[in-house]
Amino acid sequence: MTATTDGSADSAGAGSGYEPGPAAAEGAGAPDTGRPAPAGQAEPGPPEPAPARPGTPRAGADALPGPTPDRARPTARTSTDPTGAGPRAAEPREPQDAGTIAAQEAAARATRHLLERQDPAGWWKGDLETNVTMDAEDLLLRQFLGIRDEATTHAAALFIRGEQNADGTWATFHGGPPELSATIEAYVALRLAGDAPDAPHMVRASAWIRARGGIAAARVFTRIWLALFGWWSWDHLPELPPELVFLPSWVPLNIYDFGCWARQTIVPLTVVSALRPVRPAPFALDELHTDARAPYPARRLAPATTWDGAFQRMDKALHVYRRFAPRRLRKAAMAAAGRWIVERQENDGCWGGIQPPAVYSVIALHLLGYDLGHPVMRAGLESLDRFAVWREDGARMIEACQSPVWDTCLAAIALADAGLPPDHPALVKAADWMLGEEIVRTGDWAVRRPGLAPGGWAFEFHNDTYPDIDDTAEVILALRRIDHPDPARVEAAIARGVSWTLGMQSGNGAWAAFDADNTSVLPNRLPFCDFGEVVDPPSADVTAHVVEMLAFEGKAGLARTRRGIAWLLAEQEPEGCWFGRWGTNYVYGTGSVVPALTAAGIAPSHTAIRRAVRWLESVQNEDGGWGEDQRSYKDRAWAGKGDSTASQTAWALMALMAAGEREGKAVERGVAHLVRTQGQDGSWDEPHFTGTGFPWDFSINYHLYRQVFPLTALGRYLHGEPFTAAGES
């Protein structure tokens, strides 16, 4: 038995939380996914183990990767192309067919395109497109601070108008349905830009808003923005007391019960909620109420015996408490919140590397007396300017976040799997940059894992407070594909990352994105939290990436890895797919899990793998590609259904090839689809959103997904698995 980094015991036997056979299913039979189980889903039975991969001794024909010593780390394949000019020639099939030649040419074009996009510093970053609320809130922030200028306003309005639908509405993803709060915020932003309320595009928008309940029906965040200018009353918003910051971590609804993105947003909003600022409104918004004479329609309370009813009544009590809150306590709470915010400002001035916490932190600190010339405020505002993407037509789009670490590790994996030599200068430069981004200081994750040594990577340029498990796993997988001139440096960074990742495993055997065991059911019930997921439960996609990384590190037999495998097997949906938390959705989850399970020793003949193959084949589109609409998060009828996209086609292909289907008809048609839809410059077009922040509530179009994942899939089609077994240590 060996001690793990979080102080718990890790062994292959007693106390590990995993026993082969029925006990494994029992231990993983009720995974905490943060979402309801599908109706009619049977209780998971015992995992159906399969033979380990070649080179791994097994105790029996059906054993999971067992309690044997860790295998030596598999070795990265080496390229047969010494020039580094493009993907190496495939190990040819005999005879080499036209489809293979076309795939080779497509991979070569895609490789050149991706290499051309690398920054001289070694990183890649594609635009991260979300929805117009980012742009609208940026203008409202500038209006609130008194710094809105004509040029910025004009550019933002140009972008917002360009995203408007013919019926006057705005959606939150390409091709999606109209969304009320996004439409309200976009409308108000255009009013700030000078668009007249009687202009045809504005009339269509306001009429649609009124027909859907007006401002009163909007989400809490939208009404908070409007309350800053007196367009909505603070009395008709949920109360958010700053005294929350004093709750210890063992008390329900303390700030660490919230996911890191929600925590960083809620703390500054407690200050805003306590001070209730109102700036002069530059115009009225009567046209956005169903009845401007009665803008606050009564809302019936849910029964007191329900969670919703209980929290609604608690909110009423907090409104009463506001009138009697001890002044010294409230002042101390706001000061503590201010310190908490400042302590978490990143080196680039942002907070958490994402826009929502940044804008509310700037507002909160401004209300606490920080003037705009203060270094903290200057750095914060400058960081928000760096989220702006200026387009050729003069429009200005605001990114909710930036993804250089994620994009870089995925790009490195794609290029290596496509045959770029492991010592190619582009890969070495990428490795240098990723190594420089390693986080070696403690962050908020340590509240749940005190004593765990830091190590890992975040998603953004600067976010040392919140490294994430998903990026850490993928960075390690990328570094293993690169022949770096300082291998000792690489090994040390990987060792720290693996140790930290193992320590961040949740109690159910799976992994979440940022925190361990962040699974409370209470935060999502709060009246305030109507804007999306506010907790960080383990997910199949993150767990799969960790399992894949651990397998490639020779740790498939580790008890912690085996618990993750058991959790994944228990999480499979009745149809054979997996739910993807951070990508869209069942295609992403399945595309993540199948390669991880096979890398960890689950044979392609395993029942779970065959069910996944059948599901993927059943949802393949007529054009040979795969696609899934964001609506699958809300309506299971959309699972695996949608227009074909390059990234989702690649995810499906990666799963099928890992399942041994490289020679199958579905793979042949999928590869042909990628070849056929590629542009002459080696890129793919993908207006659809295939990424996710909050399932259904916040959708993302990662502009580099359409480049890295198709190249990865083509590379694996041409060259097979990216690693070879190294045998026993």
N, C-alpha and C positions, 0 to 999 in steps of 0.2 A: 504494500500500500504506500502511495506517495502523497505528500501534502500538496494541494493545489495552491495557486496564488491568492485565492480568496479565503484561504484557511480551512476549507472543507477537505474531506478525504476523497481521493480519486483512486479507484482501483477497479479491477475487472470483476471483483467479487462482491462480498457483502458490503452494504453501505453505499454502493455506487448508484443506486436508483435504477439499475437495469439488471435483469436476469434473462437469459435466452428463453424463448418459448412464451407460454401464456403470460408469465409474469411481466414480460416486457410490454405487452399490450395493455396489461392492467395499469402499469405505471404511466403509460402514455395515452391512456384511453380517454382522458378528458382534458385535452390541451386547451390552454387559455389563449384564444385567438383574438379576442376583442370584438368578435362578431358572433351572431347566433349561428348555431349549426343548422344546415339545410334541413328542411322538414323531411322526415322519413329516412334520414341517414341512419344506417345501422351502426351499432356500437362496433368500434374497430376490434377485430379479432387479433390473434397472434400474428406478428409480422411473419412473412414468408421468406425466410432468409435464402440466400443463393450463394453459389460458390464465389470465393474471392477471385480477384483478378489474377492473371498468371504471375507467378513468382511469390504468391502469398500462401503459405501453408494453411490448411483448414482442418478443423477437427472433424468435419463431416460434410457431406454433400450440400446440406442446407444451412450451414452455419453463417450467421452474420460475421462481419470482421470481428474476430474473437479476442479474448484476453491474452493474446500472444504478445511478445515484445513488439514495440513499434517497428514497422518496416523502415528500411532506409528510405530516405526521400527519393521519389522517382526522379529520374534525370531528364532534363529538357532535351528534346531532339536537337540536332544540329542541322544547319542548312547545308545543302549541297551546292548552293549558289555563292561562290566566293566574291562575286562582284558587288553584291548588295544593291544591284540596280532594280530589283523587283522581287516578286515571289519566286521562290525556287521552282523548278519544274516538279510537277507531281510525280510521285511514284506511279508510273503509268499503268493503267489497266490495259490488258492485251485483248483485242486490239484497242488502241486509243480511239475513242469515238468523238464525234463532233461536239457532243454535249460537254465532254471533259475539256476539249480545246477551247470552247466558248467560255467555260468557267475560268480557265486559266487566264484568258485575255481579260475577262471582267475583273478578276482579282488583281492583275497587273495594273489596270487602270485605277482601281480603287486604292491600291497601295500608293501609287504616285500622287493621287489626289490627297490622301491623308498626310503623306510626308510633306506636301506643299503647305499644309495648314498648320504645321508645328510652329510654335513660337520659338524665336532664337534662344529663349531661356530653357526650352525643353518641354514645355507643357502644351497641351491642347485645351481649347475651350470653345464649345459651340454655344450659340444663343440659347437661353432658357426662357421660353415663351409661356406665359400663363394667361392672364385675362386683363381686361381694361381697368379692373379695380385698382391695380398697382399704379396705373397712370393717373387715374382720378384722385387717388389718395395722395399721390405726390403733389398734385396741384393744390389740394385742400391743405396739406401740411404747409406749403409755401404761403398760401393765403393766411393761415393761422399765425405764422411767424412774421408775416409782413415782408416776405422776400420774393414773392412771385413776380417774375419779369415777363415782358411781352414775348420775347423770343422763345423761352421755354414753354410758355402757355400755348403759343401758336403751334409749336412742334408736337406737343402732347395732344392737342385737339386734332391735329391732322391724323395722328395715329388712331385716336378714339373714333373719329368719324369713319375712318377706313374699315373699322371692325364692326360697324353697325349693320344689322340685317335689314332686309327690305321692309319688314313690318315695323321697323323703328326700335327693335330690341337689341340686346347684346347677350351672347351666350358665354359660357365659361370654357368651352373647348370647340374646336373646329367641327361644324356640322351638328353641334349640340342644340338642345332646346333653349328657348329664351330663359333668362334667369332674372328674377325681380331685383335683387340687391345690386347686381352688376349693372342693370339697366338704370336704376336710380342713381348710382354713383357716377356713371358715365354721363347721364343727363345733367347732373349738377356741375360736373367738370366742364361740359360744353357751355353751360350758362356762365361759368367763370370766364370762359374764353370769348364770351360775347355773342354766342349763338342765341338768337331771339326765340322766346317761347312759342311764337306763332309761325316760326319757320316750319315747313312741311315735315322735315325729319324729326323735329322736336315735338310737333303735335302728335305724330304717330307714337313717339316714345311715351309721352305723358298720358295719352289715352290708354295705352297698354298697361302702364303702371297703375292707373286708377282702377282699371278693370280687374286687376289682380290684388286689390286691397290697399293700394297706395303705400305711403311710407310706413304706416302702422304695421304692415305685414312683412316689412324688411327684416333682415337679420339684425342682431344686436350691434355688431360692428358698424354697420351702415348707419344706424340711428345714433351711435356715439359720435361719428363724424359730423352728422347733422346737428347734434346737440352742441358741438363746439361753436356753432354760429347761431344758436337759438332757433334753428329750424325744427328742433324736437326738444322736448322737456327732459331734463335730467331726472325728474321725479318719475318718469315713465320708462326708466331703464333699470335693469337689475343692479342692485347695490353690490359693490366690490370693495370691502373695507381693507385698508392697508395693514390692519392688524394681522392679516393672514401671514405676514412675513415672520411673525413671532411664534407661529405654531411649530412645535418640534416635529421631526420627521416621522414620529410614530403616531401622530394624531391624524385621523382621517381628514382629507382635504387640505393638508399642508401643501406648500407650493411644490414639493418634490413628488407629490402624487400626480402631478401633471407632466406630460411629455415636455421635453426641453423647449420645443418651439412655443408651446402654450405657456410654460412657466416664464419664459423671457418676455412674453407679451402681457401676461396677467400682472406681473409685479409693477411695471410702469403704469398700467391702467388702474391699479389701486390708487395711485397718486392722483391721476386724472379724475377718477370717480370721486375721490374725497374732496377735491378742490372745485370741481364742476365749473370749469372756465367757460365763458361765452364771449366770443369776439363779435363785433358788429357784422350783421349779415349784409352782403352787398345787394341783395334782392330777396324777394319773397318766393316761397315755393308752394303757394296755395294750390297750384295746378297739379301737385302730386298727392293731394289728399282726396279721398273719396268724398269727403265733406269738410271743406276748410273751416266751417263753423264748429265742427266737432272732430278735431283731428285725432282724439285719443279714444277710440271705441273700447267699451268695456270688454274684458276678457274673462270668461268663466274659468274658475279654478278647477283643476283636476281633483278627483276625490282624494281626501286626506290620507287614505290608506295606500295610495300609489306613491312611487318615488317622485314623479313629477309634482303631485299635489303636495307632498312633504316639503320639497325644495321651494315650491312657490310660496308656501306659508313661511318658510325660513327667510325668504327674500323680503317678505313683508315685515318680519321681525327686524331684519337688518336695517330697513328703512326707518323704523322706529329708533333702533339703536343709534343711528346716525345723529339724531337730534340730541341724544344724551351721552354720546361717547366722551369719556374724559379727555379734555383738551391736551393734557400733557402726554397721555398715552397715544393719542392720535398724532401729535407732533413727533413723538419719538418713533412711531411706526413709519411715518413718511420719511423721516431722516434715515431710518434703517433701509427702507426701500431705495432711497437715493444712493446710499452707499453700495447696496447690492447691485444696482444698475451700473455704477461707475466701475466697480471691481470687475465686471464682466465685459467691459468694453475691450474689443480686440485691438491689436496693434495697428490695424488699418482704420480704426475709428468706428467700425460697425459693431453690431451686437449679434452674435451667433451666425454671422455671415448671411443673414436673411433680412428682407425688407420689413416685414410687420413689426418685429421687436425693435428694429432700429427707429422707425418713425415714432412709435409710442414712447420709446426711451428719450428721444429728443424732446418731445412734447413734455414729458414728465419732468425732466431736468430743467427745462425752461421755466416751468411753473414753480419749481423749487428754488429759482433765483439764479440759475446759470444763464448769463447773457450770451448772445450769439457770438461774441468774440472770445469766449472762454475756450481754452484748448480742447476740452472734451466736446463742446458743441461744434467747434470748427471741424474737428476730425469726424464727428458724426455726420455732419452735413456733406462734407467732402466724400465720405464713403457712399452716401446715397447717390451722389452725382455719378459715381463709378458704376452704378447699376443701370445707367442709361445706355441704350443702344441707338445710335443715330443711323437712320436708313438713308439710302440714296435719294429718296424723294423729299427729304427734310423732316420726315416724321421721327418722333422720339418715343421709343418703347422702353418701359422700365422692367428690368428683370426682377423677379422676386428673390432671386438667389443666383449665385454663380457656381459653376461645377467643375473647376479645373482639375482637381485631384481625381474625381470620378471619370471625367473625360480622358484624362491622361492615362490612367491605368487601363481603361477599356481600349484606348487606341493602341497602347503597347501590346496588349494581349492580341488584338486583331492583327497587327503587323507581324508579330512573331508567329502566330498560327498560320498566317499566309505565306510564311517561308522566309521572311526577312532574317538575315543572319543575326544570331544573338549578340554579336559584338558590333552590329551596325551602329554608326555614330548617332543616329536618331534615337535608337533604343537606349544607348548608354547615356545620352543627354537626358532622356526622359527619366531614367533611373536616378541620375544625379539629382534632378529636380524633386522627384518623389522622396528621396532620402532626406533632402533638405526640409521637406514638409512634415516629417515625423513629429508627433507631439509627445513630449517627454515630461510634461507637468500635469498635475492632478486637476481634474475638472469636477463638475457637478455629479458625474457618475459615481464619484467616491462616496457620496452620501449613502448609497446602497451597497457599495463595495469598499468599505474602509480598509486600508492596508494593502489594497491591490496596487502593484507597481504600474505606473503609466506606460503607455506605448501604443502606437496606432496612428491613424490618419483621419482627418476630417474630409469633408466634401468640398470645402471652399478654399480660397486663398488663405484666409485667416479665420480660424475658429477653434482656438486651442482649448476653449472651455468644453467643447462638445465634439470630441472625436467620435466617429461612428463605426460600428462593427462591420457594416457592409463594405465601406471603403477600405477598411483595414484588410479584410479578407481578399478583396480584389487587387489591392496594391501588392500584397504578398504573392498572389498568383502571377502578377505582372513581373515582379522582380525576379521570380524564379525562372522566367523565360529569357533573362538578359545576362549576358556574360560581362559583368562589371569588372573594371580593372582593380577594384578594391573589394574583393570578396569578403574580407573580414568585416568591413563596414556593413555590407548587405546582410551577412549572417546575424550580426548583432541587432540590427533593426528588425529583422524578421523574428528573431527570438523574442524580443520585447513585444512585438505585435501579437505573436501566437500566445504568449503568456497572458497578456491583457485580454485577448479575446476569450480564452478559456475561462478566465475569471469573471467574465461578463455573461456567462451562461445563466439563463433564468432557471427557476426552480423546477419548471416542467420539462427541462432538457433542451429547450429551444433558445434561440437568440432573437432579440429585438434590435432596433437600429441604434439607439443611443444609451439606453439605461437597462438595468437588469430588474426584472420583476416589477415593471411599471404597469400594473394591470388592474388597478382599482376600478371598480365599476361606478364609483360615485362622481368623479369629475364631469363625465359626459352628461350627467343628469342635471347639472346646475343650469338655471335659466339663462345665465350668461353664455354658456357654451353651446351656441347653436350654429357655429361657424365651421364645424368639421371635427375630426378626431382630435382629442386633447390628451390621450394617453398613448403609450408606446408599447403595445403588447408584442410578444414574439410573433414572427411571421415566417411563412414557408420559404419565401424567396431569400430573406437574410440568412435563415438557418441553413438553407441549401448552399449558399455561397461559403458559409463557414465550414460546413461539412466537406465541401469540395476542397477548400484550402487545407483543412486538417488532413484529408486523405493524401493530398500531394506533398504534405509535410511528413508523410509516413506515419500518421497518427490515426489511421482508420480503426485500429484495434483499441484505442484508448476508450475507457468507459464513458467519458464525456461525449466523444464522437458517436459512440453506439447509442447513447441516449438521444442524441440529436437525430440519428437515423430512425430510431423507433418512433420519435415524435412525428417525423415526416411521413412515415408509412401510415400512422394513425390519422394523419390530417388529409389524406387523399379523399377527394370528393367522390360521391357515388358514381359519377360519370367517368372517373378516371383522371381528372385534372386536379390541379392544385390552385388555391386562391393566392393571387399575387398582390401583396400589400403596396409595394412601391413601384409597380409597373402595371400596365393594363393587359390583362388582369389574370384570367385563367390561362391564357397563352403564355404570359410572362411567368406565372408561377410554375407551370409545367415545364417551360423552357429552362427554368432555373433548377428545378428539383431533379429531373431525370439525369442530367449530366453529373450532378452531385452524387446521386445514389450509385450510379455505375462506377464513378471514380472511387467510391468507398467500398466497392466490392460486391454490390448487388448486381446479379447477372441479368443480362437482357431478357432472359427467359422468366424472370420473376413475375409473378402475377401482377404486381403493382406497375411494373414497367410495361407489360403487355396491355394493361387497361389504359395506360397513358397513350400508348401508340394508337390504340383503336380510337380513342377520343380525338387525338390530333388528326388522324385520317378522316374522321367523320366531319370535322369542321373546316377542312381545306376548301378554299373557294374554287369556283370553276376555272378561274384564271391561273390556278396553281399556287397562289399565295395564301397567306393567312392574315386575318385582321380581326380586331375586337374593339367594339365601341366602348367608350367610358361608361355608358349606361349599364354595362354588365355589373358594375358595383352596386347598382340600385335594383336591377331587375335581372335575375338569373337567366331569363329567356335570351338575353344578349350574350351569354357566355360563348366565347369563340366566334362571335358573329360580328361582321363589320367589313368595310372595304379593306382590301389587301394593302398592307404597308410593308416597306422594306424591313423595318426593325422586327415586326412581329413574325414575318415570314422567316427571318433569320432565327428567332427564338425557337420556332417550331422545328426548323431544320436541325438546330443544335441538339434538341431533345431526341429527335428521330435517329440521328446519326449515333448519338451516345447509346441508343437502344439497339444498335446493330442493324439499322434500316438503310444504310448508305446505298445499297443497291436496289432499294424498293422504288416503286412507282411514285409514291408521294414525294420522296426526296428528289427524284428526277424532275418532277413537275415544279417543285419549289425552287430548285436551283435554276431551272429554265426561266421561271418568273423573275428571279433576281437579275439574270443576264438580260432578259428582254426589257426590263424597266430601268436599267441603268442608263444614265446620261453619258454623252460622249466624253465629258470631263472626268468620268469615273465616279460621279456622285449619284445619289438617288434623291428624288423629290418626295417629301412626306409632310403634307399639311396637317395630317391627323395627329392628335395628341395620344402618345403611347406611354407617357409617364404619369406619375401620381404623387401628389403631396398628401392630401387627405382623400381617401377613397370617395369618389363622386363629388365631394365638395371643392376640391382644389386639384385641377388637372394640369399637366405639364407637357409641353412639346420640347424635348431635348433635341436641339437641331443636329447634334453629332450622333445621335442614335442611328440615324439613317445611313451613316457612313461606317461606324465601327462594327455594328452587329452583322450587317451583310458580309463585310470582309471576313469577319471571324467565321461565319458559316461557310463561305466559299473556301477559306483556308482549310477548314476541317474536312470539307468534302474532298479537297484535292490531296491533302496530306495525312488525313486521319487524326488520331488523338495527339494532342500537343505534348504529351509526356509518355515515356516508356517505363515499364516496371523495372525496379532496380533490385528486387529480391529482398531477402531477409538481412537484417543487421545482426 
